[in-house]
Every structure is written in structure tokens, then in C-alpha cells.
């Protein structure tokens, strides 16, 4: 069993500790038999099981069957960490239900919230978040997809890519340029059902850690006026507010991968015989294990500081979430690489646990803000804080 002493940290309340322990036991039993050979089918089954286990209750506010009055980031992080430690695909399925509905929870009209959020919680609707484009990933202001007023609604035209759950989602939270102002200030967010005429799955994208991923095209795709989230021109704010909640949880998923890798490396080092004794007796291996354990605890501290701050202290945690996401994902890459090294040849055998972790961790350093972008965000926050202190 992975170390759970961090649950005694003051960031958590008794309900958080109970959640983590209960989910760990559930995942041990209910995720062991998932067949991932058909990724689409596996994700649908995982959403069904997560809903049945009531874990998706944490993806929506209490008014729609959820657990907390508003999304509790500490709970989301604990769930993603625990699921990622057991199954990267289960973490993905949970995360997308939250990310794909987060903007609805924050800015959807009462009618939109009532239509979508209960169905997300029960697994009846699979959610997706469509922000990135071929020429607008990290640079959201370069978005080219447009939404034009069209009678009693909007007409969306353009293209989205790298869309998780693309091809299996029942609806997409789509961001498009509505032109109220230049750059990021002229974007809006919409809910678009997957069966809306004009929305097509143009391409399914295969990646090194398989999960549903697609390129979408919009051609004269008409959505009702009520499907806008917030006011026209507020799309960038909607996107950033959503990512402010879920960016820390990306770090939590990386932490789950790190814990799995550390546990596997500790077992390997203790049981593998080399030069007449356990591998763990070698000081070089001990140094690796020490660095890995340090990275795990440092990541956890940054993640749960950010989550606690969001839940109890501040509406926006852009700096804290960026630090958590950056450090946890980058350090997880190093922890997993060291685990592969400790396993030696066995570590690069296709399908072995650490080889799978090696593939799963890589995308987390790119999506929801690449590591380089997080550094820019952190530096700007530090410079702004310096400027404020001199006033």
C-alpha cells in the first residue's frame, strides 16, 4: 500500500481522509478487471463504474447531486491521485467528467446546469473540453474558430484538436471567437451536443498512452442562444476559471503516477539481488530512492497547498496551481525514469508497470498548460507581487 501519512497534514478535513481511504479500497477491487484493449469501451465502462461508486458526485455541485456546495479541489486532487496510482485510464475518465462540466458548473444558466450536470454525475453524459486548435494551444488568444450570431442562436465554424474524449463524448464545452474585443477578450464558451449537425469527428488521434482523442471540425454548426456559458466575450475568463480548479488536479494525477513508481522501485530494490546482496544496499540506488521520495513529498505539499488555498482562501490561485502542476509533472517524469532505471531491462518491456507509467506521464507536462507556459505564469506572478510590494 502506498504511503498515506500525508493525509494527516492540516490541509485536510476528516471527510477528505475518509474519501481517500474509501476510494483506495474501491479502486483495488473495482478497477482490477478493466480491459483496456478497446480504449473507447474501457472509458465508457470506467465512467459507468465511477458513477455507480458515487465518485462522480465530486464533479458537480451539491445542487445537482454533488457532495459540496461548490467543487472541492482537495477532493478532486485526492481522487485523481488515488485513481492515477491504480489506473491512468480511470484517472482520465474521472478528470474529463470534471473538466468537461466545470465551465457549466461555474457559468452555465440554471437550465443548462439542470440539463447536463445531473447526467454527468450519473454517467449518462460523457463530457469533453474543446479549447485547443492546430494553431492555438498554449496561445489561446490565437484561436481561429468563430461563433457568429445566427437568428436565435450561434453558428460555429472552425476546428479543434487534441480533444480528450473526442469521439465518445455526448457533448463538448467549446470555445470560439465571437469578436467583442481583440485577442483573448473576444472569446465565448458554448455547450455543443455531439450529435449537432455540422460537428464532425474529423480524425481520431493515436498517442503513446492510449485514450480517446480527436480532431473536431465545425461547419455551419448551429447551437441555441441559451447554450452560451456566461456572457459573450467572457470565454477566456471561463476557461481560466475552469483551469484554476483543474490545473492542480493534473499535478495530483502526476503525483499518483509518482507514488506508484516509487512503490514499485522500493519493492524492486529490496527484492532484487545484485553483487551478493539486495540492490537496495547500493548507495547509488539509495540516492535515487531518496531523490524520488523527496520529489513525491514536495509535489504533494505544492498540490495540496494549492487545493487548500482554492477551497478556503482565494477565488483565483493561478500562481499556486501553476507551481503545483509544473513541479509535480516535471518531477514525476524524473521519478518514473529512475524507476525504469532501477528495473533495468525489465523496465522497458512493453506492458510492464513502469513502462506503462513512462508513457502515461509524458502528456501531463503538455496539456492544460505546458511546463514552459507555467514558468511564464509563475514569473509574471512573482514580478507582479514585487511591483505591488513597492507601491
N, C-alpha and C positions, 0 to 999 in steps of 0.2 A: 504493500500500500504506500502511496506517495505521502510525503510529509504533509501533515495538516496542522502543525503547530502555529502556522501563520493565522489560523482562524481565531487565535487568542489575541491578536492585535486589536488595539482600540478602535480601528476603523469599522469594526463590525458590531452588529447587534445580535442578540440571541437568535432571531429569525434567520439571519444570514448563515450562522453556523449550522443551524438545523437544515437549511436548504442545501448547503454544500455536502453535508454528510448523507442526506437522503438521496441526493442526485447521484453521488458516487456509488451508492449501493444499487440504485436503479440501473445505472449505466453498466455496471458489472454484469447484471443479469439480462437486461433487455437489449443491449447492443451487441452481444457476443455473436449472434447468429445472422447479422445483416450480410447479405450477399451483395457485394459492390461490383460484380461483373457487369451489370446493367446499371449505369450510374443514374439515369433518369428514374428508373423504377426504385432504386435504393433511396433516392432523395424523397420520392413520394411516400415510401414506406416509413422513412425516418420522420417526416412531418406528421404522419398519422400517429406514430408511436409517441412522439413528443407531445402531441395534443392529448392523446389518451392518458399520458402520465401527468398531465396538467402543467408541464413545464412551459408551454407556450402562453400560459396565463401571465407570465412575466413580460411578454412582448407588448401588452396593451394595458391601458389604464383601467382602474377598478370599475369605472362606469360602464365598461364593456366586457366585464367578466374577469378583469385582471386582478392582480394582487395588491398593487399600490395605487394611490390616487394619481400619481404620475410615474413614468418609467423610473425604476430604481436602478441606478447604474452599478451599484455594488452587486446587486443580484445578477444583473446581466453579465458582469465580469466573472463572477463566481461560476455561473452556468457555463459560459464559454470556456473558461479554464478547465473545468471538470470534463466537459464533453470532449474538448480537444485532446485531453490526456488519454481518453478512451478511444475516440474515433474522430478523425479530422472531418469526415463527411457529415457526421452528426452535428458537429460544431457549425459547419457550413449551413446545414438545413435550418438550425435554430437561428443563426445570425441573420439569415436572409428574411426570415419571418419578421424579425425585429426591424432591420434596416429598411425593408421594403414597405413597412407600415408606419415607420417612425414619423415621417412627414405628415401622414394622416392624423396621427395622434396629436401632433403639435399644431397643425394649421388646417385640418380638414373641417368642413362645415359639419353641423350636427347630423345632417342627413348622410353625408359621405362616411362619417365615422360610424354611424349605426349600420350602414350597409356593409362596410369592409372589415372593421376591427373584430367583431364577434366571429366572423368567418375565418380570419387569420388565427385567432385563438383556438378555434376548434379544428383547424387544419383543412377546412373546406375550401379556402382560397390560399394558393401559394403565391407569395409576394416577390417582387423584384424592384430594383432601384436603378433607373436608367439615366445616368449622368454623363458618362464618358462618350467621346466621339473619336473618330480617327485622327482628328487634328486638335482635339480639346480634351486632354486627360487632366494633367496637373494644372493646365491653364484653362480654368473654367470659363474665363472671360472670352475665350476664342470660340465658344460654342456657335455652331452654324445652323443647327436645327431650329426651325421657326414655328411659331404658333400665331396664326392670323385670325382675327375676328371674322366669323363666317355665319351670318344670320344669328340664330340663337345658340351660339357655341363658338368653337375654335377649330381651325383646320391646321393640323400638324404635318410638316414636311421636313424630311431630313433623314439622318442616320445616327444610330447609336452602336457602340461596340464594347466588347469586354463585359457584357451584361450578364451577371450571375443569375442563375435560374432562367436565363433566356431559353425559350423552347418548352419549358414546363410550367412557367408562371401563369396564373389566372389573371393577373393584372400587373401593370408596370407604373411606378411613380416616375414620370417623365419630365425632364427639364428642357425648356425650349426658349428661344429668344422671342420676346413679344415687343421689344423696341421702345420701352418707356424712357430709356436713357442709354448712353453708350456703355459698352463693356458689361461687367457683371451686374450693373444696376438695371439692365433691361431684360432680365430673365424671369420666367414664371414656371411654376410647377403644376403638373396635372396628373390625375389618375386616368389611366387608359387601360380598358379591359383588353385581354389578349385576343379576343375574337372580334375586335373592332375592325371594320373594313378599312383597308389602307395600311394596316400594320402587318408586316410580314417578317418571318424569321428568315433572313437572307442567307445566313451561314451559321452552322454550329462550329465552335472553335474547340480544338483539342489542346489540352495543356498537360504539363508533366504530372500534376496531381489532379486526376480527372474529377470534374464536376460540371454540371450543366452551365454552359457558357455560349453566348451567341452574339451575332451582329444583327441588329434590327433595322428595318427601313420603314419610313412613314411616307406615304404618298397620298395626299389628299385625305388624311385620316381625321375624321370629324369626331370631336368629343363635346359633350354638353357643357354649357357655360358653368353649371354647378360643379364640374369636376376639377376646377382650379383650386389649388391649395394656397390659402392666403389671398392677398390682393395681387393684381398684375404688377410685375416688376419686383416682387418680393422673393423670386425663386432662389436667388443666391443666398439670401438670409435663411430661407427654409432649408436649403441644402447644408449650409454651415451649422445651423442649429441641430439638424439631424446628426451630422457627423460629430458634433461636440458630444453627443450622447454615445455614439457607437465607436468612435475612434479609440477610446480607452479599451473597449472590448476586443479590438483587434490585438492589442498588446496582451490581453488576457488569454486569447487563443494561443498566441506565441508562447506564453508562459506555460500553458498546458502541454504544448509540444516539448518545451524545455524540461519540464518535470519528468515527462515520460523518458526523454533521452538520458537524463541524469540517473533515474532509477535503473534503466537498462545498463548504463555504463558501470554503475556501482555493482550490480549483480555480476556483470561480466568480469570486472576487475577482481572481485572476491573469489570467483569460481575458476577462472582460467589459470592454469599452471604454466609458468614460464621460468626457465633457468632454475628449476628446482624449488620454486615457491609460487605463491599467488601473484598474479600480475599487480595486485594492489600493494605489494611490498616495495615496488619500484618507486623511488622518489619522483621520477619523471611523470609517472601515472598519477601519483598523489597530487602533484602540482596541477595537472589537468583537472582532476576531480575538484580540487579546491576552487579553481577558476570557474568551473561550471556551477558549483554550489553558490558561489558569490554572485554570479550573474542571475541565478534564479531568484535569490532573495532581493537583490537590488531591483530587478524587474517588478517583483511583487509589491515592493514598497512604492515605486512610482505609479503603478497601476491603481492600487487601492487608495493612494493619496488622491489621485485624480478623481476616482469614483466617489470617494467620501466628500471631496470638495464640491463636486457637482450636485450630490444629493442634499448636502446640508449647508453649504456656504456661499455658492456663487451660481448665477444663472449661466454664465459662459466660462468655460475652462479651456480655452483654445491652447494656451501655453502648457498647462499641466497635461492635457490629453496628448499633445504633440510629443512632449517629453516621454510619456509612458509608451506611446506607440513606437517611437523611434528606438528607444533603448531596448525595449522588450523584443522587438522583431529582429533588430540587428544582433543582439546578444544571443537570441535563440538560434540564429544561423550558426554562430560560433560554437555554442553548446552542442548542437546536433552534429556539427562537423567533428568535434572532439570525440563524441560518442562513436561515430563511424570509425575514427582512427583507432579507438580502443578495441573495437570489434575486429579490426583488421580486415582480412579478406571477406569474412562473413558479413561485414558491414556494408558491402557493395553488392551483395547478392539480391537480385530483383525480388521484391516482395518481403524481404526481411524487415522487422520493425523499424530499425534505424534508417534503412534505405528509404522506406516509405516516409519517415519524418523528414529526411533530407529533401525529398521532392515537395512535401507539403508546406514547408516553412518558406520556400523562396518567394511565393507570390505575396506573402504578407508584408514584405518590405516594399511593395509597389502599390497595392490597392489601398483605397481610402487615404491617399496622400503618400507619395513615395518618400523614402528616407531623406532625400535631398530637399524636398519641399518642407518636411518637418523641421529641418535645420534652419531654413529661411524663416519659418513661422516663429521658431524659438528665438532666433537672433533679433527679429523685429520686436518681439515682446520685451526682450531684455533692453533694447535701445529705447523703447517707449517708456519702460519703467525708469530708466536713467533720466530721461527728459522730464518725466513727471516729478522725480525727486528733486530736481533743480529749480522747480517753479517757486 
